[in-house]
Amino acid sequence: MKKFEGMLFCTDLDGTLFSSDTSVSRQNLDAIEYFKSEGGLFTFITGRAPITATQVYNIVKPNAPYGCFNGAGIYDQKENKYIWNIPLPSGAVELVREVDKRLPEIGIQVNTDKGVYFCKDNHAMEIFRDITGVPNIYCDYENINEPVIKFIFAHTDKAQMDELVKLLHSHKRADEFDFIRSERIIYEILPKGASKGNALCKMAELLNIDIRKTIAVGDYDNDVSMIKAAGAGFAVSNAVDAVKEVADFITVSNNESAIAAIVDGLDKGMYI
């Protein structure tokens, strides 16, 4: 039996696998290959849509499907299809209309099962495109003809984002959805029950992996559920306090090849 057989390792991307310059270190890539060569399943769970995750997939070369949309979907890149996802109920548009009306400076983006579209642009959305490389394709949120997975709102001003959060959570239909902050400037409406933690559990079920043999690492609020669900949950040292508080272990920062550090510990019989 190989050393990591029966283990599933799921990482966040930005702020975790990626260094601050958005590169993936040679040490991390070598550690991933070693983990896979010893029988382990390695993948990522991200807020990104498959259309924006393809480049990452080609660099990291996971040997398992990956989680997308902050846990609202699991995608098999080899087969170019979802093996599981949760669509967003149409009633979410009511919340989007309210934001558009009362906070007109907030950027609005929609993620469908096929694409990423920009409904209202601003500087925060420009930053998003710079990081992900997604093209600036316009679509009116009232005229979407594809299954919607999530809505994204963005602004660089904290006061605007605080007002956004209050507005969404006070809406009469707020209990029908889940919400997550995936970056300082980004807030999302997700289908009820969608989270990175639930995606990790679903992935383990589909791959026949004991949840106690799962490893997860992240840095931000949207990673909390994944780290809590994993058999061994890690926070990188640059993580926000909410992540560190639920983590079983705190490892080195994203700029110090955190994945390699964790794999080295697993190789020495630590953690699991």
C-alpha positions as CSV (number, residue, x, y, z in Angstrom):
1,M,0.0,0.0,0.0
2,K,1.3,3.4,-0.9
3,K,2.0,6.0,1.8
4,F,-0.9,8.4,1.0
5,E,-3.4,5.9,-0.4
6,G,-6.9,6.6,0.8
7,M,-6.2,10.3,1.5
8,L,-7.9,13.3,-0.2
9,F,-6.0,16.7,0.0
10,C,-8.1,19.8,-0.9
11,T,-6.6,23.3,-1.0
12,D,-7.9,26.8,-1.5
13,L,-6.2,28.8,-4.3
14,D,-5.7,32.5,-3.7
15,G,-3.8,33.2,-0.5
16,T,-3.1,29.5,0.1
17,L,-1.7,27.5,-2.9
18,F,-0.8,30.7,-4.7
19,S,2.0,32.9,-3.5
20,S,1.2,36.6,-3.2
21,D,2.4,37.1,-6.8
22,T,-0.2,34.5,-7.9
23,S,2.5,32.0,-8.8
24,V,2.7,28.4,-7.6
25,S,6.1,27.6,-6.2
26,R,8.2,24.8,-7.5
27,Q,8.3,23.3,-4.0
28,N,4.5,23.1,-4.0
29,L,4.3,21.5,-7.4
30,D,6.9,18.9,-6.5
31,A,5.1,18.1,-3.3
32,I,1.8,17.7,-5.1
33,E,3.4,15.3,-7.6
34,Y,5.0,13.3,-4.7
35,F,1.6,13.1,-2.8
36,K,-0.1,11.8,-6.0
37,S,2.7,9.3,-6.7
38,E,2.2,7.8,-3.2
39,G,-1.5,7.1,-3.9
40,G,-3.0,10.4,-2.6
41,L,-5.8,12.3,-4.3
42,F,-5.0,16.0,-4.6
43,T,-7.4,18.7,-5.8
44,F,-8.6,22.2,-5.0
45,I,-11.9,23.8,-3.9
46,T,-12.3,27.3,-5.1
47,G,-14.8,30.1,-5.6
48,R,-14.0,30.2,-9.2
49,A,-16.1,28.9,-12.0
50,P,-14.7,26.1,-14.3
51,I,-14.2,28.6,-17.1
52,T,-11.7,30.5,-14.9
53,A,-10.2,27.5,-13.2
54,T,-8.9,25.7,-16.3
55,Q,-5.5,27.5,-16.3
56,V,-5.0,26.6,-12.6
57,Y,-6.0,23.0,-13.4
58,N,-3.4,22.7,-16.1
59,I,-0.7,24.0,-13.7
60,V,-1.6,22.0,-10.6
61,K,-2.8,18.8,-12.5
62,P,-5.1,17.5,-9.8
63,N,-5.9,13.8,-10.0
64,A,-9.5,14.2,-8.7
65,P,-12.4,16.4,-9.6
66,Y,-12.3,19.9,-8.1
67,G,-14.8,22.0,-6.2
68,C,-16.0,25.3,-7.8
69,F,-18.4,28.2,-7.0
70,N,-17.4,28.1,-3.3
71,G,-18.8,24.6,-3.0
72,A,-21.9,24.8,-5.2
73,G,-20.4,22.5,-7.7
74,I,-17.9,19.7,-8.3
75,Y,-16.4,19.5,-11.8
76,D,-14.6,16.8,-13.7
77,Q,-12.2,18.6,-16.0
78,K,-11.2,15.4,-17.9
79,E,-14.8,14.7,-18.8
80,N,-15.7,18.4,-19.1
81,K,-18.8,18.0,-17.0
82,Y,-20.2,18.6,-13.5
83,I,-20.6,15.5,-11.4
84,W,-22.6,17.5,-8.9
85,N,-23.9,21.0,-8.5
86,I,-26.6,23.1,-6.8
87,P,-28.4,25.7,-8.9
88,L,-29.5,29.0,-7.4
89,P,-33.3,29.5,-7.1
90,S,-34.7,32.2,-9.4
91,G,-35.8,34.2,-6.4
92,A,-32.2,35.4,-5.9
93,V,-32.9,38.0,-8.6
94,E,-35.1,39.9,-6.2
95,L,-32.1,40.5,-3.9
96,V,-30.0,41.5,-6.9
97,R,-32.6,44.1,-7.9
98,E,-32.6,45.5,-4.4
99,V,-28.8,45.9,-4.4
100,D,-28.9,47.5,-7.9
101,K,-31.6,50.0,-6.8
102,R,-30.2,51.0,-3.4
103,L,-26.5,50.6,-3.8
104,P,-25.9,51.5,-7.5
105,E,-22.1,51.7,-7.2
106,I,-21.8,48.0,-6.2
107,G,-20.4,45.8,-9.1
108,I,-22.6,42.8,-10.0
109,Q,-21.5,39.6,-11.6
110,V,-23.4,36.4,-12.4
111,N,-21.9,32.9,-12.6
112,T,-23.9,30.3,-14.6
113,D,-23.0,26.7,-15.2
114,K,-21.5,27.8,-18.5
115,G,-20.0,31.2,-18.1
116,V,-19.1,34.3,-16.1
117,Y,-21.0,37.5,-17.0
118,F,-20.7,41.1,-15.8
119,C,-24.0,42.9,-15.1
120,K,-22.6,46.1,-13.6
121,D,-18.9,47.0,-13.8
122,N,-16.6,48.9,-11.4
123,H,-13.0,49.0,-10.2
124,A,-13.5,45.9,-8.0
125,M,-14.7,43.9,-11.0
126,E,-11.7,45.1,-13.0
127,I,-9.4,43.7,-10.2
128,F,-11.4,40.4,-10.4
129,R,-10.7,40.2,-14.1
130,D,-7.0,41.0,-13.7
131,I,-6.6,38.1,-11.2
132,T,-8.8,35.5,-13.0
133,G,-8.2,36.4,-16.6
134,V,-11.9,36.1,-17.4
135,P,-13.1,38.2,-20.3
136,N,-15.5,41.2,-19.8
137,I,-18.7,39.8,-21.2
138,Y,-21.9,41.8,-20.4
139,C,-25.2,40.2,-19.5
140,D,-28.3,41.8,-17.9
141,Y,-29.1,39.8,-14.8
142,E,-32.8,40.0,-15.8
143,N,-32.2,38.1,-19.1
144,I,-30.1,35.1,-18.1
145,N,-31.0,32.0,-20.1
146,E,-28.6,29.6,-18.3
147,P,-28.8,27.9,-14.9
148,V,-27.4,30.4,-12.4
149,I,-25.0,29.1,-9.7
150,K,-24.2,32.3,-7.8
151,F,-24.2,36.1,-7.9
152,I,-21.1,38.1,-6.9
153,F,-21.1,41.7,-5.6
154,A,-17.9,43.7,-5.4
155,H,-16.6,47.1,-4.3
156,T,-13.3,48.3,-3.0
157,D,-14.8,50.5,-0.3
158,K,-15.4,48.8,3.0
159,A,-18.4,51.1,3.9
160,Q,-20.1,50.1,0.7
161,M,-19.5,46.4,1.4
162,D,-20.8,46.7,4.9
163,E,-24.0,48.3,3.6
164,L,-24.3,45.5,1.0
165,V,-24.1,42.8,3.7
166,K,-26.7,44.5,5.9
167,L,-29.0,44.9,2.9
168,L,-28.8,41.3,1.8
169,H,-29.2,39.8,5.2
170,S,-32.2,42.1,5.9
171,H,-34.1,41.1,2.8
172,K,-37.3,39.2,3.3
173,R,-36.0,36.2,1.3
174,A,-32.6,36.1,2.8
175,D,-33.2,32.8,4.6
176,E,-33.6,31.1,1.2
177,F,-29.9,31.5,0.4
178,D,-26.4,31.3,1.8
179,F,-23.9,34.2,1.7
180,I,-20.1,34.2,1.9
181,R,-17.3,36.7,1.7
182,S,-14.6,35.2,-0.4
183,E,-12.3,38.2,-0.6
184,R,-12.2,41.6,1.2
185,I,-13.9,43.2,-1.8
186,I,-16.3,40.3,-2.8
187,Y,-19.5,39.1,-1.3
188,E,-21.7,36.3,-2.8
189,I,-25.2,34.8,-2.9
190,L,-25.0,31.0,-2.9
191,P,-27.6,28.3,-3.1
192,K,-28.8,27.2,0.4
193,G,-26.4,24.5,1.7
194,A,-23.5,25.4,-0.7
195,S,-20.2,25.6,1.0
196,K,-16.7,24.4,0.6
197,G,-17.2,22.1,3.6
198,N,-20.2,20.4,2.0
199,A,-18.3,20.1,-1.2
200,L,-15.5,18.4,0.6
201,C,-17.9,16.0,2.2
202,K,-19.6,15.3,-1.1
203,M,-16.3,14.8,-2.9
204,A,-15.2,12.3,-0.2
205,E,-18.4,10.4,-0.6
206,L,-18.2,10.3,-4.4
207,L,-14.5,9.2,-4.3
208,N,-15.2,6.7,-1.5
209,I,-12.7,8.4,0.9
210,D,-13.1,8.3,4.7
211,I,-13.7,11.9,5.8
212,R,-11.2,11.3,8.6
213,K,-8.6,10.9,5.9
214,T,-9.2,14.3,4.3
215,I,-6.9,17.3,4.5
216,A,-7.9,20.9,3.8
217,V,-6.0,24.2,3.9
218,G,-7.2,27.7,3.4
219,D,-6.9,31.4,4.4
220,Y,-10.2,33.2,4.2
221,D,-13.8,33.2,5.5
222,N,-15.1,30.9,2.7
223,D,-12.6,28.3,3.8
224,V,-13.8,27.9,7.3
225,S,-16.4,25.2,6.6
226,M,-13.9,23.2,4.6
227,I,-11.3,23.3,7.3
228,K,-13.9,22.3,10.0
229,A,-15.2,19.4,7.9
230,A,-11.7,17.9,7.1
231,G,-10.1,15.2,9.1
232,A,-7.1,17.5,9.4
233,G,-7.8,21.2,8.8
234,F,-5.0,23.7,8.2
235,A,-4.7,27.5,8.2
236,V,-1.8,29.1,6.5
237,S,-0.1,31.6,8.8
238,N,-1.4,34.5,6.7
239,A,-5.0,33.4,7.2
240,V,-7.6,35.6,8.9
241,D,-8.4,34.9,12.5
242,A,-11.7,33.1,11.8
243,V,-9.8,30.4,9.9
244,K,-7.1,30.1,12.5
245,E,-9.7,29.6,15.2
246,V,-11.2,26.5,13.6
247,A,-8.0,25.0,12.2
248,D,-6.5,21.9,13.8
249,F,-3.0,23.1,12.7
250,I,-1.4,26.4,11.5
251,T,1.2,26.0,8.9
252,V,3.6,28.4,7.1
253,S,2.3,31.2,4.9
254,N,1.3,31.0,1.2
255,N,4.7,32.6,0.4
256,E,6.6,29.8,2.1
257,S,5.2,26.8,0.1
258,A,2.5,25.8,2.6
259,I,1.4,22.7,0.6
260,A,4.9,21.4,0.6
261,A,5.1,21.9,4.3
262,I,1.9,20.0,4.9
263,V,2.9,17.1,2.6
264,D,6.3,17.0,4.4
265,G,4.5,16.6,7.7
266,L,2.2,13.9,6.3
267,D,5.3,12.1,5.0
268,K,6.7,12.0,8.5
269,G,3.5,10.5,9.9
270,M,2.1,13.7,11.4
271,Y,-1.5,15.0,11.4
272,I,-3.4,11.8,10.2
